[in-house]
Amino acid sequence: MSNKEAQLCAEAHEILSLSLADATDHRLQCMSIDRVQLRDNARKLCVSVSVELGEEGLPSLEEAKHALLHARSYLRRQVAAGIARKRTPELEFELRPSALALDGL
C-alpha cells in the first residue's frame, strides 16, 4: 500500500469513527471502526466494524447491519467532505461482534 492509500484509509477511519459517534441512531453509536482497507483499485473502501451486542438496548447484528446500510450514503458523504479526492470510493461494510460482546456469550 502506498503512502497516499494509507493516508486515505487513516482519514476515512477517523471520519467514519467520528460520524458513528455523532449519529442520532443509537444503533450506530454502538459500533466502532476496526479497520479500513482499499479494494478494487481504490474504488471501494472495505470498512471492518465491531458491534456491541447482547445487552438490553443494544442492537442485534442484523439490526446493526440494517442501520449501517441505511446510513451508507450519509457516511460516504462524510468521507467525501473530509478527503481530497476527485472520486469518493464506495463503502462496503464487514460487521462482527465486538470482543466485549463475545466475552459475554
Secondary structure, DSSP 4 states (H G I P E B T S, - for coil): --HHHHHHHHHHHHHHHHHHHT-SSHHHHTEEEEEEEEETTTTEEEEEEEE--SSTTSPPHHHHHHHHHHTHHHHHHHHHHHS--SSPPEEEEEEEE-HHHHHH-
